[in-house]
C-alpha cells in the first residue's frame, strides 16, 4: 500500500498511543500521538538547522518578492509541534537511530480527517524534502509551487519551510511529518511598546529532560489507521509472549487485534 508509513518508538510510548491510562474497554479506541515542540525534539540539530539556516534563507528569499509589503514580511516566526513517521519498514537504520523497541505500521490516508475537518485546517501532513544549504530556497519554492496545500500567509510558509526542509544527511530517514502550530499575536507592554508573543493553545507538559520543560500537543487519529505492529525482539520465544500481551492490551483498549498484524523484526543479527 502506497499510503503506509511507520512510526518507530519505545514500548512505553506505544502503550500511551493506544490509550494510555484508559482502562475502560467501552471507551472508543483511537491513536494519540504526542507532537513535540520544535525546539524540544530529540535531535537538537533539527531545530538548529531550521532556525539558523532554513528560516534566514526563507526571509531573504521573500524580501525579493516585490509584491509583498513590509508588514507582510516582518514576522515569520515558527511555533510548531511535530510527529515523525517514515517510509522505511523494519529498517535496521531506523531501529538504531531511534533506539526503538516497536514500529507501528499506519495507513496515512486516514490522517486526512484530522488535518482538514469541515474545511478547517487543523494541521498539515507532508513529506520532508532534503537539501544542501545552497539549495534550500529553490527546493522550498519548487515544492510549494506544486503543492495543493493552501498557505494563507507568510507565517504558514515559514512554518512549512522549517518543518519540512531538512539536512541532506538525513535523507535515508525518508521522513513524513504531521504538525500543527501556534500563532503569534500582537502584545502591548506596560510602556505601550508593541511586540509579538507566542499564543500557545492546548499545550501539555510531557516530562523534564536536560533540566528543561518539554511541551507537546496531542494528535488524535482514528484507530483504523493502525494496520500492523513490528516488535524489535530477536528472540522468537520472547517475541511470542510479547505478541500475546500486545493482543490482550489492544483488545482491552477497544481495538480488534485480528485486524492488526503483529510480527517479529526481520533484522536478525548475523552470527
QUILIN-V735462 format. One record per residue. SS is DSSP state (2 for helix, 1 for strand, 0 for the rest). D_FIRST is the distance of its C-alpha to the first C-alpha in whole Angstrom. Layout:
ss->SS d_first->D_FIRST
ss->SS d_first->D_FIRST
//
This chain:
ss->0 d_first->0
ss->0 d_first->4
ss->0 d_first->5
ss->1 d_first->6
ss->1 d_first->9
ss->1 d_first->12
ss->1 d_first->16
ss->1 d_first->19
ss->1 d_first->22
ss->0 d_first->25
ss->2 d_first->25
ss->2 d_first->28
ss->2 d_first->25
ss->2 d_first->23
ss->2 d_first->26
ss->2 d_first->26
ss->2 d_first->23
ss->0 d_first->23
ss->0 d_first->26
ss->0 d_first->29
ss->0 d_first->32
ss->0 d_first->31
ss->0 d_first->33
ss->0 d_first->33
ss->0 d_first->30
ss->0 d_first->31
ss->0 d_first->30
ss->0 d_first->26
ss->0 d_first->23
ss->1 d_first->22
ss->1 d_first->20
ss->1 d_first->23
ss->1 d_first->22
ss->1 d_first->25
ss->1 d_first->25
ss->1 d_first->28
ss->1 d_first->30
ss->2 d_first->30
ss->2 d_first->33
ss->2 d_first->33
ss->0 d_first->29
ss->0 d_first->29
ss->0 d_first->30
ss->2 d_first->33
ss->2 d_first->32
ss->2 d_first->29
ss->2 d_first->32
ss->2 d_first->34
ss->2 d_first->33
ss->2 d_first->32
ss->2 d_first->35
ss->2 d_first->37
ss->2 d_first->35
ss->2 d_first->33
ss->2 d_first->35
ss->2 d_first->38
ss->2 d_first->36
ss->2 d_first->35
ss->2 d_first->38
ss->2 d_first->40
ss->2 d_first->38
ss->2 d_first->38
ss->2 d_first->42
ss->0 d_first->42
ss->0 d_first->41
ss->0 d_first->44
ss->0 d_first->43
ss->0 d_first->42
ss->0 d_first->45
ss->2 d_first->46
ss->2 d_first->45
ss->2 d_first->42
ss->2 d_first->41
ss->0 d_first->43
ss->0 d_first->40
ss->0 d_first->37
ss->0 d_first->37
ss->0 d_first->33
ss->0 d_first->33
ss->1 d_first->29
ss->1 d_first->27
ss->1 d_first->24
ss->1 d_first->21
ss->1 d_first->19
ss->1 d_first->15
ss->1 d_first->14
ss->0 d_first->11
ss->0 d_first->13
ss->0 d_first->12
ss->0 d_first->15
ss->0 d_first->17
ss->2 d_first->21
ss->2 d_first->22
ss->2 d_first->20
ss->2 d_first->22
ss->2 d_first->25
ss->2 d_first->25
ss->2 d_first->24
ss->0 d_first->26
ss->0 d_first->23
ss->0 d_first->24
ss->1 d_first->20
ss->1 d_first->17
ss->1 d_first->15
ss->1 d_first->11
ss->1 d_first->10
ss->1 d_first->8
ss->2 d_first->10
ss->2 d_first->10
ss->2 d_first->13
ss->2 d_first->15
ss->2 d_first->16
ss->2 d_first->19
ss->2 d_first->20
ss->2 d_first->21
ss->1 d_first->22
ss->1 d_first->24
ss->0 d_first->27
ss->0 d_first->27
ss->1 d_first->28
ss->1 d_first->26
ss->0 d_first->26
ss->0 d_first->24
ss->1 d_first->21
ss->1 d_first->18
ss->1 d_first->17
ss->1 d_first->16
ss->0 d_first->19
ss->1 d_first->22
ss->1 d_first->24
ss->1 d_first->27
ss->0 d_first->31
ss->2 d_first->33
ss->2 d_first->35
ss->2 d_first->32
ss->2 d_first->31
ss->2 d_first->32
ss->2 d_first->31
ss->2 d_first->27
ss->2 d_first->28
ss->2 d_first->29
ss->2 d_first->27
ss->2 d_first->24
ss->2 d_first->25
ss->2 d_first->27
ss->0 d_first->24
ss->0 d_first->22
ss->0 d_first->22
ss->0 d_first->23
ss->0 d_first->27
ss->0 d_first->29
ss->0 d_first->32
ss->0 d_first->34
ss->2 d_first->35
ss->2 d_first->34
ss->2 d_first->30
ss->2 d_first->30
ss->2 d_first->32
ss->2 d_first->29
ss->2 d_first->26
ss->2 d_first->28
ss->2 d_first->29
ss->2 d_first->25
ss->2 d_first->23
ss->1 d_first->25
ss->1 d_first->26
ss->1 d_first->28
ss->2 d_first->27
ss->2 d_first->27
ss->2 d_first->24
ss->2 d_first->21
ss->2 d_first->20
ss->2 d_first->19
ss->0 d_first->16
ss->1 d_first->17
ss->1 d_first->16
ss->1 d_first->18
ss->1 d_first->19
ss->1 d_first->23
ss->1 d_first->26
ss->1 d_first->29
ss->0 d_first->33
ss->0 d_first->36
ss->1 d_first->39
ss->1 d_first->42
ss->1 d_first->46
ss->1 d_first->48
ss->1 d_first->52
ss->0 d_first->54
ss->0 d_first->57
ss->0 d_first->59
ss->0 d_first->57
ss->0 d_first->55
ss->1 d_first->51
ss->1 d_first->48
ss->1 d_first->44
ss->1 d_first->43
ss->1 d_first->39
ss->0 d_first->39
ss->0 d_first->37
ss->0 d_first->35
ss->0 d_first->34
ss->0 d_first->34
ss->1 d_first->34
ss->1 d_first->35
ss->1 d_first->33
ss->1 d_first->36
ss->1 d_first->38
ss->1 d_first->37
ss->0 d_first->40
ss->0 d_first->42
ss->1 d_first->40
ss->1 d_first->39
ss->1 d_first->35
ss->1 d_first->34
ss->1 d_first->30
ss->1 d_first->29
ss->1 d_first->26
ss->1 d_first->23
ss->1 d_first->22
ss->1 d_first->19
ss->1 d_first->18
ss->2 d_first->18
ss->2 d_first->15
ss->2 d_first->13
ss->1 d_first->13
ss->1 d_first->11
ss->1 d_first->12
ss->1 d_first->15
ss->1 d_first->16
ss->1 d_first->20
ss->0 d_first->22
ss->0 d_first->25
ss->0 d_first->26
ss->0 d_first->29
ss->2 d_first->27
ss->2 d_first->30
ss->2 d_first->30
ss->2 d_first->26
ss->2 d_first->26
ss->2 d_first->29
ss->2 d_first->26
ss->2 d_first->24
ss->2 d_first->26
ss->2 d_first->27
ss->2 d_first->24
ss->2 d_first->24
ss->2 d_first->27
ss->2 d_first->26
ss->2 d_first->23
ss->2 d_first->25
ss->2 d_first->28
ss->0 d_first->26
ss->0 d_first->25
ss->0 d_first->21
ss->0 d_first->20
ss->2 d_first->20
ss->2 d_first->19
ss->2 d_first->16
ss->0 d_first->15
ss->1 d_first->14
ss->1 d_first->17
ss->1 d_first->17
ss->1 d_first->20
ss->0 d_first->19
ss->0 d_first->19
ss->0 d_first->21
ss->0 d_first->25
ss->0 d_first->28
ss->0 d_first->30
ss->0 d_first->33
//
